[in-house]
Amino acid sequence: MREDGQQVTARRFHGLPTTLVWGRRVSIAATRASRLLGLALLDRDAAGPGLLIPRCRCVHTFGMRFPLDLVFLDDAARAVSIRRGVPPRRLAAARRARSVLELPAPEAV
């Protein structure tokens, strides 16, 4: 967070489309790099409010510097699985998911 109260987000998210999911304005991982990296290698402050990864059922937390709350969503953006506080160096999947919302932990409601 900057001194003026504005959220600081990573440069890799600039120019990505955004959407409102679960009451949060998040970037959509629309590029190969943003899908591969997700929130990895970022400080918690630079991660922003989160990242939506469409067409995704499985994510990794390799390279993470903080735990993630992962919300696996169906086609209607309803949660099919929520994993709270997933630490670095893990894999997480949900067979029925169609997208994943990555949130800096603890954020999932």
C-alpha positions as CSV (number, residue, x, y, z in Angstrom):
1,M,0.0,0.0,0.0
2,R,1.4,3.4,-0.9
3,E,1.3,6.4,1.3
4,D,-1.7,7.8,-0.5
5,G,-3.7,4.6,0.2
6,Q,-3.5,3.2,-3.3
7,Q,-2.8,-0.5,-3.7
8,V,0.5,-1.3,-5.4
9,T,0.3,-4.2,-7.9
10,A,3.0,-6.1,-9.7
11,R,4.0,-4.8,-13.2
12,R,3.1,-8.2,-14.7
13,F,-0.5,-7.4,-14.0
14,H,-0.6,-4.0,-15.7
15,G,-2.7,-4.2,-18.9
16,L,-4.5,-7.4,-17.9
17,P,-8.2,-7.4,-17.9
18,T,-9.9,-7.2,-14.5
19,T,-13.2,-8.6,-13.2
20,L,-15.3,-8.5,-10.0
21,V,-15.3,-11.8,-8.3
22,W,-16.5,-12.4,-4.7
23,G,-16.6,-8.7,-4.1
24,R,-12.9,-8.1,-5.2
25,R,-11.6,-6.4,-8.3
26,V,-8.9,-8.9,-9.5
27,S,-6.8,-9.2,-12.6
28,I,-7.5,-12.1,-15.0
29,A,-4.5,-14.2,-15.9
30,A,-4.9,-13.7,-19.7
31,T,-1.3,-14.2,-20.7
32,R,0.9,-17.3,-20.7
33,A,3.3,-15.6,-18.1
34,S,0.5,-14.5,-15.8
35,R,-1.0,-18.0,-15.9
36,L,2.3,-19.7,-15.2
37,L,3.5,-17.4,-12.5
38,G,0.3,-16.4,-10.8
39,L,1.2,-14.6,-7.6
40,A,4.6,-16.4,-7.3
41,L,7.8,-14.5,-6.7
42,L,5.9,-11.4,-5.5
43,D,5.8,-9.8,-2.1
44,R,2.4,-9.9,-0.4
45,D,1.8,-6.1,-1.1
46,A,2.6,-6.4,-4.8
47,A,0.2,-9.3,-5.2
48,G,-2.8,-7.0,-4.9
49,P,-6.2,-8.3,-4.1
50,G,-5.7,-11.5,-6.0
51,L,-5.7,-13.2,-9.4
52,L,-8.3,-15.1,-11.4
53,I,-7.0,-17.9,-13.5
54,P,-9.6,-19.1,-16.0
55,R,-9.8,-22.5,-17.5
56,C,-7.8,-23.9,-14.6
57,R,-8.3,-26.8,-12.2
58,C,-4.8,-27.2,-10.7
59,V,-2.3,-24.6,-9.4
60,H,1.1,-24.7,-7.7
61,T,2.6,-22.6,-5.0
62,F,6.2,-23.0,-6.0
63,G,8.0,-19.7,-5.7
64,M,5.4,-18.2,-3.3
65,R,6.6,-15.9,-0.6
66,F,3.3,-16.1,1.4
67,P,0.5,-18.6,1.9
68,L,-2.5,-18.5,-0.5
69,D,-6.2,-18.9,-0.1
70,L,-7.4,-20.8,-3.2
71,V,-11.0,-20.6,-4.3
72,F,-11.8,-23.2,-7.0
73,L,-14.8,-21.9,-9.0
74,D,-17.4,-23.5,-11.3
75,D,-18.7,-21.9,-14.5
76,A,-21.1,-19.7,-12.5
77,A,-18.3,-18.5,-10.2
78,R,-19.6,-20.6,-7.3
79,A,-17.0,-22.1,-5.0
80,V,-16.6,-25.9,-5.5
81,S,-13.6,-26.0,-3.1
82,I,-11.8,-23.6,-0.8
83,R,-8.2,-24.2,0.4
84,R,-7.1,-21.8,3.1
85,G,-3.5,-20.9,3.9
86,V,-1.9,-23.2,1.3
87,P,1.9,-22.9,2.0
88,P,4.6,-22.6,-0.6
89,R,5.8,-25.7,-2.6
90,R,2.4,-27.4,-2.9
91,L,0.0,-28.5,-5.6
92,A,-3.8,-28.0,-5.2
93,A,-6.5,-29.2,-7.5
94,A,-10.3,-29.5,-7.8
95,R,-11.7,-31.7,-10.5
96,R,-15.0,-29.8,-10.9
97,A,-13.3,-26.4,-11.0
98,R,-13.3,-24.2,-14.2
99,S,-11.2,-21.4,-12.7
100,V,-9.2,-20.6,-9.6
101,L,-9.1,-17.4,-7.6
102,E,-5.7,-16.9,-5.9
103,L,-5.9,-14.7,-2.9
104,P,-3.1,-13.7,-0.4
105,A,-4.0,-15.6,2.8
106,P,-6.1,-15.0,4.9
107,E,-8.7,-13.6,2.5
108,A,-11.2,-16.2,1.5
109,V,-14.6,-15.7,3.1
